[in-house]
Amino acid sequence: MQQLREWEVTGAGAEAVELVLAELANNAALHGRVSGRDFEVRMERGADHVRIELSDARGERRPLPSATPDEGGYGLLLVAALATAWGVKEREVGKTVWATVPLASPPAPRE
């Protein structure tokens, strides 16, 4: 992912961010979609983490990890396993699902 390369996030940390983002985007496309509206992705780089926020227009459809996943329902379990924290916050229209993904190693200081 271009933004992670620009931030010099590589290795296991980058893979974890990409997996969490993919799962949240998949959930938004499947469960948060409203005809004529897209979802929005925001990412913020911290010293030792990347925070992902994904907003969609379906505020009434709150994400819940499946208690007994069978052929599906593993996405939020994966997010919970890779993120140090995740949750949902309301918006005027819809909701934002966020996750904080730790990086495998802290970034090198810039000179």
N, CA, C and O of each residue as an XYZ file, in Angstrom:
444
protein
N       0.849     -1.159      0.000
C       0.000      0.000      0.000
C       0.904      1.235      0.000
O       1.848      1.330      0.784
N       0.604      2.151     -0.871
C       1.449      3.318     -1.093
C       1.674      4.131      0.177
O       2.806      4.515      0.470
N       0.612      4.398      0.933
C       0.766      5.231      2.126
C       1.707      4.588      3.135
O       2.513      5.285      3.751
N       1.624      3.289      3.314
C       2.524      2.615      4.253
C       3.969      2.704      3.788
O       4.870      2.879      4.608
N       4.204      2.586      2.479
C       5.568      2.741      1.958
C       6.091      4.155      2.207
O       7.250      4.333      2.579
N       5.235      5.157      2.001
C       5.661      6.538      2.258
C       5.994      6.741      3.733
O       6.897      7.511      4.060
N       5.281      6.066      4.621
C       5.553      6.153      6.052
C       6.690      5.229      6.483
O       7.070      5.212      7.654
N       7.228      4.468      5.544
C       8.295      3.501      5.806
C       7.860      2.426      6.806
O       8.642      1.978      7.645
N       6.600      2.030      6.692
C       6.061      0.928      7.490
C       6.196     -0.325      6.643
O       5.618     -0.406      5.558
N       6.952     -1.299      7.124
C       7.208     -2.513      6.355
C       7.044     -3.742      7.242
O       6.742     -3.636      8.431
N       7.246     -4.887      6.648
C       7.277     -6.142      7.391
C       5.950     -6.518      8.008
O       4.886     -6.263      7.443
N       6.030     -7.135      9.191
C       4.837     -7.654      9.864
C       3.854     -6.533     10.215
O       2.640     -6.735     10.165
N       4.370     -5.364     10.568
C       3.480     -4.244     10.881
C       2.643     -3.832      9.684
O       1.439     -3.611      9.812
N       3.271     -3.729      8.525
C       2.544     -3.373      7.304
C       1.520     -4.447      6.948
O       0.396     -4.133      6.555
N       1.907     -5.708      7.085
C       0.979     -6.801      6.779
C      -0.232     -6.762      7.700
O      -1.356     -6.988      7.253
N      -0.016     -6.478      8.979
C      -1.126     -6.403      9.929
C      -2.062     -5.245      9.576
O      -3.282     -5.404      9.604
N      -1.496     -4.084      9.245
C      -2.319     -2.931      8.860
C      -3.135     -3.275      7.621
O      -4.333     -2.998      7.575
N      -2.506     -3.873      6.620
C      -3.211     -4.223      5.392
C      -4.339     -5.214      5.647
O      -5.417     -5.078      5.068
N      -4.112     -6.210      6.502
C      -5.163     -7.183      6.818
C      -6.338     -6.534      7.542
O      -7.495     -6.787      7.207
N      -6.040     -5.701      8.530
C      -7.113     -5.037      9.269
C      -7.897     -4.119      8.348
O      -9.127     -4.113      8.382
N      -7.204     -3.347      7.529
C      -7.885     -2.463      6.591
C      -8.760     -3.261      5.629
O      -9.897     -2.872      5.362
N      -8.245     -4.365      5.110
C      -9.023     -5.195      4.184
C     -10.284     -5.741      4.851
O     -11.352     -5.749      4.240
N     -10.171     -6.196      6.092
C     -11.342     -6.733      6.791
C     -12.381     -5.650      7.057
O     -13.575     -5.875      6.861
N     -11.934     -4.476      7.502
C     -12.878     -3.396      7.761
C     -13.534     -2.908      6.471
O     -14.728     -2.606      6.457
N     -12.764     -2.830      5.397
C     -13.327     -2.413      4.106
C     -14.325     -3.448      3.588
O     -15.373     -3.089      3.053
N     -14.000     -4.726      3.747
C     -14.924     -5.782      3.321
C     -16.236     -5.690      4.096
O     -17.315     -5.802      3.514
N     -16.143     -5.487      5.405
C     -17.356     -5.354      6.208
C     -18.180     -4.145      5.775
O     -19.406     -4.228      5.698
N     -17.518     -3.026      5.493
C     -18.241     -1.828      5.056
C     -18.927     -2.069      3.721
O     -20.063     -1.641      3.520
N     -18.248     -2.748      2.809
C     -18.836     -3.020      1.495
C     -20.016     -3.986      1.604
O     -21.012     -3.830      0.897
N     -19.910     -4.982      2.487
C     -20.975     -5.979      2.617
C     -22.122     -5.521      3.508
O     -23.286     -5.752      3.182
N     -21.811     -4.881      4.619
C     -22.825     -4.605      5.638
C     -23.133     -3.132      5.846
O     -24.151     -2.796      6.451
N     -22.280     -2.255      5.361
C     -22.472     -0.825      5.606
C     -22.872     -0.043      4.383
O     -22.966      1.184      4.425
N     -23.108     -0.743      3.295
C     -23.360     -0.057      2.027
C     -24.784      0.485      1.946
O     -25.752     -0.190      2.295
N     -24.873      1.714      1.478
C     -26.136      2.354      1.146
C     -26.003      2.774     -0.304
O     -25.002      3.380     -0.687
N     -26.996      2.460     -1.106
C     -26.950      2.783     -2.537
C     -26.625      4.267     -2.742
O     -27.248      5.143     -2.143
N     -25.638      4.525     -3.599
C     -25.248      5.886     -3.912
C     -24.258      6.507     -2.949
O     -23.884      7.669     -3.112
N     -23.821      5.743     -1.931
C     -22.861      6.274     -0.962
C     -21.681      5.326     -0.859
O     -21.839      4.107     -0.935
N     -20.518      5.887     -0.688
C     -19.295      5.109     -0.537
C     -18.883      5.088      0.929
O     -19.483      5.763      1.766
N     -17.855      4.307      1.227
C     -17.266      4.402      2.554
C     -15.982      5.203      2.450
O     -15.441      5.384      1.359
N     -15.500      5.681      3.580
C     -14.316      6.531      3.628
C     -13.267      5.893      4.531
O     -13.593      5.382      5.603
N     -12.022      5.923      4.102
C     -10.914      5.372      4.885
C      -9.975      6.505      5.285
O      -9.628      7.362      4.472
N      -9.575      6.490      6.549
C      -8.560      7.417      7.052
C      -7.539      6.607      7.840
O      -7.893      5.669      8.555
N      -6.282      6.975      7.703
C      -5.224      6.329      8.488
C      -4.333      7.414      9.067
O      -4.097      8.452      8.448
N      -3.847      7.145     10.273
C      -2.953      8.079     10.945
C      -1.773      7.285     11.500
O      -1.958      6.237     12.118
N      -0.575      7.784     11.278
C       0.640      7.108     11.732
C       1.053      7.665     13.073
O       1.232      8.875     13.206
N       1.209      6.815     14.069
C       1.777      7.192     15.354
C       3.195      6.656     15.434
O       3.673      6.030     14.489
N       3.864      6.890     16.534
C       5.243      6.435     16.689
C       5.350      4.918     16.633
O       6.316      4.384     16.087
N       4.372      4.224     17.192
C       4.451      2.758     17.269
C       3.186      2.057     16.793
O       2.980      0.879     17.085
N       2.334      2.776     16.059
C       1.070      2.188     15.605
C       0.531      2.934     14.385
O       0.989      4.023     14.040
N      -0.450      2.312     13.749
C      -1.248      2.977     12.714
C      -2.695      2.864     13.149
O      -3.173      1.776     13.470
N      -3.387      3.985     13.158
C      -4.812      3.982     13.478
C      -5.579      4.033     12.158
O      -5.329      4.888     11.308
N      -6.500      3.115     12.009
C      -7.340      3.023     10.817
C      -8.751      3.416     11.220
O      -9.256      2.959     12.245
N      -9.385      4.257     10.423
C     -10.793      4.601     10.624
C     -11.509      4.396      9.301
O     -11.074      4.882      8.257
N     -12.598      3.679      9.364
C     -13.385      3.415      8.169
C     -14.832      3.787      8.468
O     -15.456      3.204      9.355
N     -15.364      4.754      7.730
C     -16.716      5.260      7.977
C     -17.647      4.834      6.853
O     -17.285      4.858      5.677
N     -18.868      4.439      7.248
C     -19.889      4.111      6.263
C     -21.210      4.744      6.676
O     -21.300      5.353      7.742
N     -22.223      4.607      5.848
C     -23.495      5.298      6.049
C     -24.519      4.503      6.852
O     -25.620      5.004      7.080
N     -24.204      3.298      7.285
C     -25.179      2.448      7.983
C     -24.920      2.428      9.483
O     -24.328      1.479      9.997
N     -25.356      3.462     10.187
C     -25.145      3.551     11.618
C     -25.880      2.494     12.419
O     -25.454      2.144     13.520
N     -26.976      1.982     11.883
C     -27.760      0.976     12.611
C     -27.157     -0.423     12.531
O     -27.575     -1.314     13.269
N     -26.191     -0.628     11.655
C     -25.551     -1.939     11.501
C     -24.207     -1.920     12.200
O     -23.183     -1.615     11.588
N     -24.212     -2.245     13.483
C     -22.997     -2.240     14.299
C     -22.239     -3.557     14.134
O     -22.852     -4.624     14.147
N     -20.937     -3.496     13.982
C     -20.169     -4.730     13.828
C     -20.049     -5.488     15.151
O     -19.785     -4.901     16.200
N     -20.244     -6.779     15.078
C     -20.094     -7.651     16.238
C     -19.333     -8.894     15.814
O     -19.685     -9.517     14.812
N     -18.300     -9.266     16.550
C     -17.613    -10.520     16.211
C     -18.578    -11.689     16.371
O     -19.392    -11.713     17.295
N     -18.483    -12.634     15.487
C     -19.348    -13.811     15.546
C     -18.927    -14.695     16.715
O     -17.749    -15.023     16.862
N     -19.897    -15.077     17.547
C     -19.601    -15.950     18.689
C     -19.225    -17.351     18.229
O     -18.410    -18.027     18.857
N     -19.827    -17.776     17.131
C     -19.547    -19.114     16.594
C     -19.370    -19.029     15.084
O     -20.271    -19.392     14.328
N     -18.212    -18.552     14.646
C     -18.004    -18.435     13.194
C     -18.008    -19.809     12.538
O     -17.447    -20.771     13.063
N     -18.652    -19.876     11.383
C     -18.634    -21.127     10.628
C     -17.931    -20.872      9.309
O     -16.703    -20.923      9.251
N     -18.665    -20.603      8.266
C     -18.035    -20.350      6.969
C     -17.629    -18.893      6.806
O     -17.009    -18.536      5.804
N     -17.960    -18.067      7.750
C     -17.614    -16.660      7.707
C     -17.607    -16.136      9.123
O     -17.680    -16.913     10.075
N     -17.523    -14.842      9.273
C     -17.572    -14.253     10.594
C     -16.249    -14.186     11.314
O     -16.215    -13.896     12.510
N     -15.153    -14.449     10.616
C     -13.837    -14.405     11.247
C     -13.186    -13.027     11.163
O     -12.197    -12.774     11.850
N     -13.718    -12.145     10.343
C     -13.073    -10.861     10.093
C     -12.809    -10.046     11.330
O     -11.684     -9.591     11.535
N     -13.824     -9.844     12.172
C     -13.628     -9.034     13.368
C     -12.791     -9.752     14.410
O     -12.139     -9.103     15.228
N     -12.796    -11.086     14.398
C     -11.900    -11.828     15.285
C     -10.448    -11.584     14.876
O      -9.567    -11.454     15.726
N     -10.210    -11.523     13.563
C      -8.874    -11.213     13.059
C      -8.478     -9.786     13.434
O      -7.347     -9.548     13.859
N      -9.400     -8.840     13.280
C      -9.123     -7.455     13.658
C      -8.762     -7.386     15.140
O      -7.791     -6.728     15.513
N      -9.538     -8.062     15.983
C      -9.273     -8.050     17.424
C      -7.920     -8.671     17.758
O      -7.252     -8.238     18.698
N      -7.515     -9.681     16.994
C      -6.239    -10.345     17.251
C      -5.052     -9.477     16.825
O      -3.998     -9.529     17.459
N      -5.204     -8.691     15.774
C      -4.099     -7.898     15.246
C      -4.015     -6.495     15.831
O      -2.946     -5.885     15.827
N      -5.127     -5.983     16.331
C      -5.176     -4.612     16.854
C      -5.033     -4.613     18.376
O      -5.441     -5.560     19.050
N      -4.454     -3.546     18.901
C      -4.405     -3.416     20.356
C      -5.755     -2.955     20.891
O      -6.080     -3.186     22.055
N      -6.542     -2.300     20.034
C      -7.887     -1.861     20.398
C      -8.666     -1.614     19.120
O      -8.092     -1.295     18.079
N      -9.990     -1.767     19.210
C     -10.858     -1.405     18.095
C     -12.225     -1.076     18.664
O     -12.558     -1.469     19.782
N     -13.010     -0.354     17.888
C     -14.338      0.006     18.367
C     -15.133      0.708     17.298
O     -14.744      0.755     16.131
N     -16.263      1.258     17.721
C     -17.186      1.933     16.816
C     -17.575      3.260     17.445
O     -17.858      3.329     18.641
N     -17.588      4.305     16.642
C     -18.105      5.581     17.125
C     -19.154      6.079     16.145
O     -19.052      5.866     14.937
N     -20.162      6.745     16.691
C     -21.254      7.251     15.871
C     -20.829      8.503     15.126
O     -19.929      9.234     15.539
N     -21.511      8.721     14.014
C     -21.348      9.940     13.224
C     -22.729     10.518     12.990
O     -23.735      9.873     13.285
N     -22.783     11.718     12.468
C     -24.085     12.310     12.148
C     -24.838     11.402     11.174
O     -26.035     11.157     11.330
N     -24.117     10.912     10.174
C     -24.681      9.922      9.251
C     -23.770      8.708      9.303
O     -22.606      8.789      8.909
N     -24.282      7.593      9.780
C     -23.521      6.359      9.768
C     -22.679      6.150     11.014
O     -23.038      6.571     12.114
N     -21.540      5.482     10.806
C     -20.651      5.117     11.905
C     -19.220      5.075     11.402
O     -18.968      5.056     10.197
N     -18.297      5.060     12.336
C     -16.887      4.872     12.034
C     -16.390      3.698     12.854
O     -16.534      3.683     14.077
N     -15.807      2.716     12.186
C     -15.154      1.599     12.860
C     -13.661      1.904     12.832
O     -13.105      2.217     11.779
N     -13.018      1.810     13.985
C     -11.601      2.165     14.078
C     -10.816      1.011     14.697
O     -11.359      0.180     15.425
N      -9.543      0.989     14.390
C      -8.636     -0.007     14.975
C      -7.253      0.605     15.087
O      -6.823      1.361     14.216
N      -6.558      0.269     16.171
C      -5.182      0.697     16.381
C      -4.300     -0.528     16.210
O      -4.389     -1.479     16.987
N      -3.446     -0.506     15.189
C      -2.604     -1.658     14.852
C      -1.164     -1.339     15.234
O      -0.592     -0.371     14.733
N      -0.572     -2.144     16.118
C       0.812     -1.888     16.507
C       1.766     -2.233     15.377
O       1.496     -3.117     14.564
N       2.885     -1.523     15.339
C       3.922     -1.817     14.353
C       4.940     -2.753     14.989
O       5.178     -2.696     16.195
N       5.528     -3.598     14.188
C       6.460     -4.603     14.705
C       7.667     -3.961     15.377
O       8.166     -4.471     16.380
N       8.126     -2.866     14.838
C       9.264     -2.186     15.455
C       9.076     -0.684     15.294
O       8.487     -0.240     14.308
N       9.560      0.095     16.234
C       9.401      1.549     16.130
C      10.179      2.094     14.935
O      11.178      1.507     14.520
N       9.720      3.215     14.385
C      10.424      3.804     13.245
C      11.793      4.339     13.653
O      12.002      4.746     14.796
N      12.702      4.330     12.716
C      14.047      4.877     12.965
C      13.919      6.409     13.021
O      13.128      6.994     12.281
N      14.695      7.048     13.893
C      14.641      8.510     13.959
C      15.120      9.133     12.651
O      16.058      8.645     12.020
N      14.463     10.209     12.261
C      14.869     10.930     11.049
C      15.861     12.004     11.412
O      15.757     12.631     12.466
N      16.818     12.215     10.542
C      17.822     13.253     10.793
C      17.554     14.457      9.946
O      18.294     15.439     10.017
